[in-house]
Amino acid sequence: MINKKSNTVKPPLLLSWLIEKMIDPQIRDQAMGDLEEQYRMILRDTGRLSANLNFLLQIKAVFSSYMSRLFIRSIAMFSNYLKVSLRNISNNKYYSIINISGLGIGLAVFLMMFLYVKHELGYDRYHENADRIYRVVSYMPDNTYLGKSYFAVTPSPLAEALINDYPEIELAARINDWNELQVSSGNKRSFEERCFFADSNIFNIFHFSFIRKQSDTLFNDSNSIVISEGAANKYFGEDDPIGKELVLKNEQKLLGDRYERSFIITGIFENMPENSHVRMDLIIPMET
């Protein structure tokens, strides 16, 4: 017995439309006819669900053929455009040189500007809490030489006062740079310009990626020192600097007299990025 209704049933409209768009126009009518006939046969033998699933699977084969055809067509179009472009360049050499040079210079300038702006806007953004870190400055409204001026210099007791008087301030740290410092380890000596006194809270406020450290308490005492990876390679090469000694010396009169003192290395951190407001190579406890 033949079900006349099954001879007129067509596949789902959405699937039919999708397959029809991917089939080569030259064989579209014949292919769609064959697929619909196959759909009706499966519908008659095993039901609508099996017919729909089988029709859905046909999309995979059709899609593969469609992508291959699209790829070949794209290659052919690109090859044709390339030939035409090379022919135009050959026929208009001077004009083409001017255009290509202008395009190259424009792209180079744009790339340089993009990298520069990205570098400038990225200053100190590598800190995990960058949006919560602030620098306290001093305001001098009547500076004799500069008029109204701001200076990144504040009284030493201010850090403790801010913690005690303002509950919204979680941490505060004092930082003081110490330039033109002679650093030595054995026979290796060099002048350093990135040496800083700092409170231990600095390691909780700023982001330091430590390579090695003696313990979680980096400033065990006033003789501790934390150094950068660059400084470690400079004075110790491939050796492990943890627990070793660095001698810091200042020939100028500082703190009342010429300064010379030995420190024990307790930690090594990765070099700070170039777009960091404060780049440190040696960090000494403020209590020193």
N, C-alpha and C positions, 0 to 999 in steps of 0.2 A: 504494500500500500504506500502510495506517495503522498506526502503532505504538501499540498499546493501552497500553503502559507509559507513554508520554509524556502520555496523557490523565489519568493519576492522579498525576503528579509535581507537587509543590508547590514554591514558591520557598523559599529559605533561611529557617529559622524566625526567626532574629534580625531579618532585614530585614523580614519579614512582621509581626513583633510591633511593630517601630519604626514602620512606616507605619500600621499599624492604630491605634496610640495617637494619631497626629496627624490622622487623618481625622475629619471631622465625624461624630458618632454617627448622625445622621439618614440619612446616605448610606453608612455604613461597609460594610454587607454587600454592597451593589451594587458599590461601588468596589473592594472587595477581590476580588469575583468577576471583575470586568473585568480587573483587574491579573493575577490568576492565569491567566485564559484567554489573555491576551496573552503571559504568561511561557511557557505550554505551546506556543503557536504558534511563538515564536522558538526554543524548545528543539528543536522538531521540524524547523524549517527550517535553522538555523545552528549548533545545538549548545548545550551547557550554559553555556559561558563567555560567549557573547553574551547568553544569556538572563539570566544573573546580572548582567552589566554593565548591561543595559537596566533591570532591576528596581532596581538601585542608583541609576540616574539618576532614577528616579521619586521618590526621596526628596527631591530638590531642589525639584520642583514642589509636592509635598505639604507640605514644610517651609515654603515661602513662604506657602502658603495658611493653614497652621497659625499662623504668626506674625502674619499679618494678622488672623486671627480672635481670637487671644489679645490683640492690641493693642486691638482694638475692644471686647472684653469688659472689659479693664482700664479703658479710658476710661469705659465705662458704669458700672462699679462705683465708680470714683473720683467721677464726677459724682453718683451716688446718695448716696455717703457724705458728699459735700460739702453736698448739699441737706439731708440729715438733721442734720448738724452745725450748719449755719446756722440751721436751724429750732429746734434745741435752745438755741442761744445767744440767739436772739430771744425764746424763751419763758422763759428763765431768765437774764436780763441780769446781775443783781448777782452771782449765783453764778458765772456764766461769767467775769465780769470778775475775780473773786477767783482763780479757777483759772488763767486765762490770765496774769494778773499774776504769780502765784506761779511758774508755769512759766518765764516770761520772766526773772524775777529769778534763779531757780535756774540757768538756762542761762548767764546773764551772769556769775554768781559762779563757776560751774564753769570757764567760758572764761578768766576773769581768773586764777583759781588755776592753771590749766593753763599759761598763758603765763608766769606768774611762776615757777613751778617749772622750766619749760623754760629760762627765762632764767638762773635761778640754777645749775642743773645744767650749763649750757653755758659756765660761766666758764673761759676759757683753753683751751677744747676746740678752737678753730680752729687751734691750732698743729699742724703736721704730726707732730711728735714729742711731743705733749702727754703721752703715757703714760710718757715717759722724761725729762721735765724736772722737776727738784726745786729747791726753794728752801732754802738753808742758813740756819739761824737760830741765835741764841745763847740758851742756857738759863741763867737766873739763879735758883738755888734759894733765895737769901736776900736778895731785894730788900727794902729797908727799908720801902717804901711798898706794894708790890704782892704781896709774898710770892714764891711760885714763879711765874716769868714767862718767856715766850718773846719774843724780839725779832728782827725781821728786819734785824739789824745784825751784821756780822762784820768782823774785821780785814782790811784790804786785801790783805796777802800770802797770805791763805787760798786764794784761787783758784789761784794758781800751785802752792802746796803740795799741793792736792788732785790736780792733774794729775800732779805728779811722784810722789806717794806711793801713788796708787790707780789702777792700770791700767784698772779698769772704768769710770772716769770719762773720757769722750772729750773733752768740752769744758767750759769754765767761763768765766763772764764776770762782771765786777763792774758793778754799777749803783748810781748815786747820784743822787738827785733834787736839783734846784736850783730852789727856788721863788722867787716874787716877783722875777722877772728882767725887766728892761726890754729889749725887743727893738725894733730900729728898722731901717728900710730907706728911705732918702731922707727924705721928710716923714712917713712912716707910723711911728707908735710905739704900742706896747702892752705891757702886763705879761703875762707868760706864767707859768703854774703847772705846766706839763708839760714842763719842760726837764730833761734827764738827761745825766750823764756816763756813758759805758759803754765797755767793751772792744769791739773789732771782732768778737769771737766772738758777740756778741749777734745778729748777722744770720744766723749759722749755727745758733743754738740756737732762737730764736723765728722765727715765720713772718711775714715782711714781704712784702707784694705791692707791688713797686716799679712806679711809673708811668714814671719816667725816672731814669736815673743816669748819671753821667759815665763810670764804668768799673766793673769788678767789684770793684776795691779802693776802697771808699767812703771810708775814712779814709786818704787819701793822705798827710796830715801832720796835725799838731796843730791846724791852722787849718781843717780840714774840718768840715762840719756837714751832717747829714741831717735833713730836715724832713717833716712830714706834708702831705697834700694840703690840709687845712684851713688850715695855716699858709701854704702857698704861695699859696692864693687870697687870704688875708688881707693879705699884704704885697706881692704882685706881680700879683694879678688874673689876667688872661688871658696875661700874659707868661711866657716860659719862665725859671724861676728858676735853672736849672743854670748854675754859674759866676758867679753874682751874689753880692753881699755882704750879710751880716746883721751888725749891730753889737749885741753883748750887753753889758748894763751892769747893775751891781749897786751901788746907793747905799749898802748896808750894808757894814760892814767884813768882808770875806771874804778868806781867804788872806792876811791881814796888812794889807790896805788895800782901798780902793775899787777895784772891778774893772770894766774896760771893755776889750773886745777885738773885733776883726773876724774873721768866719769866712766861708769860701767854700762855697756850697751844692754838694754833690756827688751828692745823691740826693733823690728825692721818693717817699714811700710812701703807700699808701692809709690813710685814717683807721682807727685801731684800733676794734674793736667796743666797745660800751658794757660788755658783760660780759667785759672784760679786766681782770685784776688790776692791771696797770701800763699806763696809757694815755700814750703819748708823742707830743709834737708836735715837739720838737727834741731831737736826739741829738748830743752832742759827744764827741770822743775822751777817754777817761779820762786819757790822757797830758797833756792840756791843763792 
